[in-house]
Amino acid sequence: MIKVKFIIALFVSLMLGVSLLGYSQSDEVSFLGERVEPVKKAAVYPSPATEYLHVKFETPHARKVKLTMHSIIGSIVEVETEVMDDYELRLRVKDFPSGYYLLAIRDQESNYRTTIKFLKR
């Protein structure tokens, strides 16, 4: 498994035209001294939400992720988002009708993708 990770990292470095400076078994790759740390987990709280929904990350990716909010039937819902710090976002759901919503979280750097269901009261 480590060989596969290294080959993928080497291929990516060749495709991007940058030098691979370091690789470790912890899934972190350095390109020209820049450390790329993947998103490992995102947590959403509180559920049910009344005014705000918080999205908390284990790694500092709050400014880099793309969020898309959907109603339970799949319609895209516009949401006001505030960056609290590098680890946390706050979404204003106060004016949303009560019901279930889906929050899609995407990070292009680490290719992290997840969808989380939450309840708005």
C-alpha angles and dihedrals in degrees: 000000000000091000091054091051091049093048091050091048091048092048091050091049091051092047092050093045095235132123120256104231101176146356130191134184090247091082092253119130126190121211115189091336095310112124115220110199116185124231104255103180142358124200127196123205149214105026114206091042123197109176108356136020117207124210113199124191129199090218128043099267103118093111094047106048127095116225126200121184120205132184114237089263091055104259115142112246122203112232132186108236127197125190107226095182138317091294104040142052128189121210122197108228097157095114096043118111114251115270145079123315135184122224115200114201119195131178115187094193096059097021089236114162130174140151121213126195119215138172123238116202 
